[in-house]
Amino acid sequence: MKTFLTLLVVVLALVSAFCWAISARATVLASNQSSGYGALLGGDLIAKGPSGERIDLHATLVKQSRWNRYAAISAAICAIAQAALFAWFTT
């Protein structure tokens, strides 16, 4: 059981790190048809990326939120497994 929980902690920590790394780099490019005039005027929120590309902010935030959710779930289960290791196998 101790080995299983230890492996679970390691795997889940790596999964959460991987998901957070993907979230940090996630962007969604805006189509050329989007106006970019802003949400108050009924348009899309468009930002200019570091290379000059047009980035759809709303779609990017949705994509980043999804990956952050996966990372947080993984980290939470990892913390529970770590707590179980501590509770059951410390003397």
N, CA, C and O of each residue as an XYZ file, in Angstrom:
364
protein
N       0.824     -1.198      0.000
C       0.000      0.000      0.000
C       0.871      1.265      0.000
O       0.554      2.249     -0.669
N       1.965      1.223      0.756
C       2.856      2.388      0.818
C       3.461      2.672     -0.558
O       3.543      3.829     -0.972
N       3.880      1.629     -1.263
C       4.458      1.811     -2.590
C       3.422      2.358     -3.559
O       3.720      3.248     -4.356
N       2.203      1.828     -3.491
C       1.129      2.309     -4.365
C       0.856      3.784     -4.142
O       0.764      4.547     -5.104
N       0.724      4.203     -2.874
C       0.453      5.610     -2.573
C       1.617      6.503     -2.991
O       1.407      7.614     -3.475
N       2.827      6.025     -2.806
C       3.997      6.810     -3.229
C       4.006      6.998     -4.740
O       4.240      8.102     -5.231
N       3.753      5.927     -5.475
C       3.692      6.037     -6.934
C       2.544      6.941     -7.374
O       2.684      7.710     -8.325
N       1.415      6.848     -6.685
C       0.276      7.711     -6.996
C       0.634      9.180     -6.801
O       0.289     10.020     -7.631
N       1.320      9.490     -5.713
C       1.745     10.866     -5.451
C       2.668     11.362     -6.551
O       2.503     12.477     -7.046
N       3.638     10.542     -6.938
C       4.595     10.944     -7.972
C       3.892     11.176     -9.311
O       4.115     12.192     -9.970
N       3.053     10.239     -9.699
C       2.364     10.348    -10.991
C       1.434     11.559    -11.012
O       1.429     12.319    -11.981
N       0.655     11.741     -9.959
C      -0.274     12.868     -9.922
C       0.443     14.206     -9.859
O      -0.039     15.188    -10.423
N       1.579     14.265     -9.186
C       2.360     15.508     -9.167
C       2.864     15.835    -10.574
O       2.840     16.993    -10.990
N       3.319     14.818    -11.302
C       3.766     15.040    -12.677
C       2.614     15.437    -13.584
O       2.768     16.311    -14.438
N       1.465     14.806    -13.408
C       0.291     15.153    -14.222
C      -0.121     16.597    -13.972
O      -0.401     17.333    -14.919
N      -0.163     17.010    -12.712
C      -0.558     18.387    -12.425
C       0.460     19.384    -12.973
O       0.074     20.433    -13.491
N       1.737     19.078    -12.868
C       2.760     19.969    -13.435
C       2.612     20.065    -14.949
O       2.726     21.151    -15.518
N       2.360     18.934    -15.601
C       2.162     18.906    -17.047
C       0.945     19.745    -17.438
O       1.005     20.526    -18.388
N      -0.153     19.582    -16.708
C      -1.372     20.342    -17.027
C      -1.170     21.835    -16.821
O      -1.647     22.636    -17.625
N      -0.474     22.223    -15.761
C      -0.217     23.644    -15.536
C       0.727     24.219    -16.588
O       0.586     25.377    -16.979
N       1.673     23.430    -17.041
C       2.565     23.906    -18.108
C       1.786     24.116    -19.397
O       2.008     25.103    -20.099
N       0.880     23.209    -19.716
C       0.052     23.379    -20.915
C      -0.840     24.602    -20.766
O      -1.003     25.376    -21.710
N      -1.419     24.778    -19.582
C      -2.283     25.926    -19.339
C      -1.529     27.246    -19.527
O      -2.065     28.205    -20.083
N      -0.295     27.281    -19.062
C       0.494     28.515    -19.157
C       0.814     28.879    -20.607
O       1.013     30.052    -20.920
N       0.865     27.888    -21.486
C       1.218     28.144    -22.886
C       0.014     28.140    -23.818
O       0.166     28.353    -25.021
N      -1.175     27.901    -23.283
C      -2.368     27.768    -24.118
C      -2.816     29.114    -24.678
O      -2.964     30.091    -23.943
N      -3.026     29.148    -25.972
C      -3.622     30.308    -26.632
C      -4.539     29.814    -27.736
O      -4.357     28.725    -28.281
N      -5.516     30.629    -28.049
C      -6.419     30.334    -29.164
C      -6.341     31.523    -30.108
O      -6.648     32.653    -29.726
N      -5.933     31.265    -31.329
C      -5.826     32.333    -32.304
C      -7.208     32.775    -32.763
O      -8.108     31.954    -32.940
N      -7.365     34.067    -32.953
C      -8.635     34.621    -33.411
C      -8.732     34.487    -34.924
O      -7.736     34.561    -35.643
N      -9.941     34.290    -35.374
C     -10.142     34.218    -36.826
C     -10.028     35.628    -37.420
O     -10.177     36.625    -36.714
N      -9.769     35.688    -38.682
C      -9.659     36.984    -39.354
C     -11.010     37.668    -39.487
O     -11.074     38.864    -39.770
N     -12.081     36.925    -39.286
C     -13.425     37.494    -39.413
C     -13.878     38.191    -38.144
O     -14.839     38.960    -38.188
N     -13.222     37.950    -37.011
C     -13.631     38.589    -35.765
C     -13.219     40.054    -35.784
O     -12.153     40.417    -36.280
N     -14.098     40.886    -35.226
C     -13.889     42.329    -35.315
C     -12.820     42.833    -34.361
O     -11.984     43.656    -34.735
N     -12.845     42.340    -33.127
C     -11.883     42.812    -32.142
C     -12.209     44.176    -31.584
O     -11.333     44.829    -31.016
N     -13.453     44.633    -31.727
C     -13.832     45.946    -31.205
C     -14.124     45.936    -29.714
O     -14.271     46.997    -29.108
N     -14.208     44.773    -29.121
C     -14.436     44.682    -27.678
C     -15.814     44.164    -27.353
O     -16.752     44.300    -28.139
N     -15.923     43.566    -26.179
C     -17.174     42.929    -25.773
C     -18.289     43.941    -25.542
O     -19.458     43.610    -25.739
N     -17.963     45.158    -25.131
C     -18.999     46.154    -24.883
C     -19.729     46.548    -26.167
O     -20.889     46.959    -26.126
N     -19.062     46.426    -27.275
C     -19.675     46.775    -28.555
C     -20.181     45.546    -29.293
O     -20.541     45.632    -30.468
N     -20.213     44.404    -28.618
C     -20.707     43.188    -29.242
C     -19.662     42.434    -30.032
O     -19.978     41.455    -30.709
N     -18.433     42.874    -29.955
C     -17.361     42.205    -30.684
C     -16.619     41.219    -29.798
O     -17.038     40.930    -28.677
N     -15.529     40.717    -30.311
C     -14.694     39.767    -29.578
C     -13.554     40.503    -28.898
O     -13.131     41.572    -29.339
N     -13.063     39.912    -27.815
C     -11.883     40.468    -27.150
C     -10.651     39.864    -27.815
O     -10.376     38.673    -27.670
N      -9.930     40.680    -28.529
C      -8.762     40.232    -29.276
C      -7.535     40.941    -28.722
O      -7.547     42.154    -28.516
N      -6.486     40.183    -28.484
C      -5.218     40.756    -28.033
C      -4.145     40.438    -29.069
O      -4.277     39.508    -29.866
N      -3.112     41.214    -29.035
C      -1.982     40.969    -29.929
C      -0.932     40.177    -29.170
O      -0.490     40.583    -28.094
N      -0.534     39.042    -29.738
C       0.476     38.198    -29.121
C       1.870     38.752    -29.313
O       2.040     39.750    -30.014
N       2.877     38.131    -28.707
C       4.254     38.625    -28.804
C       4.796     38.616    -30.228
O       5.705     39.383    -30.548
N       4.255     37.766    -31.076
C       4.711     37.716    -32.469
C       3.762     38.447    -33.403
O       3.890     38.350    -34.623
N       2.812     39.178    -32.836
C       1.874     39.936    -33.651
C       0.613     39.171    -34.032
O      -0.240     39.710    -34.736
N       0.479     37.930    -33.581
C      -0.712     37.158    -33.908
C      -1.906     37.667    -33.105
O      -1.748     38.218    -32.015
N      -3.102     37.475    -33.659
C      -4.329     37.884    -32.986
C      -4.822     36.733    -32.105
O      -5.048     35.622    -32.587
N      -4.987     37.012    -30.808
C      -5.374     35.987    -29.845
C      -6.781     36.289    -29.328
O      -7.060     37.400    -28.876
N      -7.651     35.302    -29.399
C      -9.007     35.406    -28.862
C      -8.931     35.202    -27.344
O      -8.712     34.087    -26.869
N      -9.114     36.290    -26.593
C      -8.930     36.226    -25.139
C      -9.949     35.321    -24.449
O      -9.588     34.546    -23.563
N     -11.213     35.413    -24.847
C     -12.230     34.599    -24.186
C     -11.960     33.111    -24.404
O     -11.971     32.340    -23.444
N     -11.723     32.702    -25.626
C     -11.456     31.289    -25.915
C     -10.161     30.826    -25.243
O     -10.071     29.684    -24.793
N      -9.164     31.702    -25.175
C      -7.908     31.355    -24.504
C      -8.130     31.135    -23.014
O      -7.597     30.185    -22.440
N      -8.912     32.006    -22.382
C      -9.193     31.847    -20.951
C      -9.984     30.574    -20.672
O      -9.758     29.914    -19.657
N     -10.904     30.224    -21.558
C     -11.659     28.983    -21.397
C     -10.721     27.783    -21.486
O     -10.814     26.855    -20.683
N      -9.821     27.804    -22.460
C      -8.863     26.704    -22.626
C      -7.925     26.606    -21.421
O      -7.664     25.508    -20.929
N      -7.421     27.736    -20.947
C      -6.541     27.730    -19.786
C      -7.275     27.261    -18.533
O      -6.705     26.534    -17.719
N      -8.522     27.666    -18.370
C      -9.305     27.245    -17.212
C      -9.512     25.734    -17.194
O      -9.453     25.106    -16.137
N      -9.754     25.156    -18.366
C      -9.947     23.705    -18.442
C      -8.685     22.981    -17.980
O      -8.768     22.043    -17.187
N      -7.503     23.409    -18.474
C      -6.246     22.756    -18.074
C      -5.926     23.020    -16.605
O      -5.383     22.148    -15.927
N      -6.258     24.218    -16.102
C      -6.058     24.512    -14.676
C      -6.945     23.621    -13.804
O      -6.526     23.186    -12.732
N      -8.171     23.348    -14.263
C      -9.064     22.471    -13.517
C      -8.474     21.067    -13.418
O      -8.470     20.470    -12.341
N      -7.975     20.537    -14.539
C      -7.354     19.209    -14.520
C      -6.161     19.180    -13.565
O      -5.982     18.220    -12.816
N      -5.354     20.228    -13.594
C      -4.175     20.293    -12.727
C      -4.579     20.363    -11.259
O      -3.972     19.707    -10.412
N      -5.599     21.153    -10.961
C      -6.030     21.292     -9.569
C      -6.620     19.993     -9.026
O      -6.377     19.632     -7.875
N      -7.389     19.296     -9.848
C      -7.945     18.007     -9.413
C      -6.815     17.022     -9.139
O      -6.825     16.321     -8.127
N      -5.853     16.974    -10.035
C      -4.717     16.080     -9.867
C      -3.922     16.435     -8.606
O      -3.527     15.547     -7.850
N      -3.694     17.706     -8.384
C      -2.948     18.140     -7.199
C      -3.721     17.843     -5.915
O      -3.120     17.499     -4.897
N      -5.039     17.971     -5.955
C      -5.852     17.678     -4.769
C      -5.794     16.189     -4.416
O      -5.636     15.829     -3.249
N      -5.923     15.336     -5.420
C      -5.829     13.893     -5.158
C      -4.428     13.537     -4.683
O      -4.259     12.678     -3.817
N      -3.429     14.196     -5.249
C      -2.043     13.995     -4.828
C      -1.875     14.363     -3.345
O      -1.217     13.640     -2.597
N      -2.463     15.473     -2.929
C      -2.366     15.899     -1.531
C      -3.070     14.916     -0.600
O      -2.587     14.646      0.500
N      -4.201     14.386     -1.034
C      -4.916     13.395     -0.221
C      -4.078     12.130     -0.076
O      -3.984     11.566      1.014
N      -3.466     11.684     -1.180
C      -2.605     10.497     -1.111
C      -1.393     10.753     -0.221
O      -0.972      9.867      0.523
N      -0.837     11.947     -0.291
C       0.300     12.294      0.562
C      -0.102     12.313      2.031
O       0.649     11.861      2.895
N      -1.288     12.835      2.304
C      -1.776     12.850      3.683
C      -2.014     11.424      4.179
O      -1.731     11.118      5.338
N      -2.527     10.559      3.319
C      -2.738      9.161      3.712
C      -1.407      8.485      4.011
O      -1.297      7.723      4.972
N      -0.403      8.757      3.196
C       0.937      8.210      3.462
C       1.437      8.658      4.827
O       1.949      7.854      5.605
N       1.287      9.924      5.106
C       1.756     10.466      6.373
C       0.980      9.868      7.547
O       1.570      9.496      8.562
N      -0.331      9.778      7.408
C      -1.173      9.287      8.509
C      -0.955      7.805      8.805
O      -0.929      7.388      9.963
N      -0.801      7.028      7.756
C      -0.728      5.583      7.963
C       0.688      5.037      8.182
O       0.860      3.992      8.810
N       1.686      5.731      7.674
C       3.022      5.132      7.664
C       4.076      5.933      8.418
O       5.270      5.724      8.206
N       3.667      6.832      9.281
C       4.655      7.521     10.127
C       4.579      6.957     11.544
O       3.517      6.573     12.034
N       5.707      6.924     12.158
C       5.759      6.378     13.523
C       6.204      7.427     14.506
O       6.305      7.149     15.701
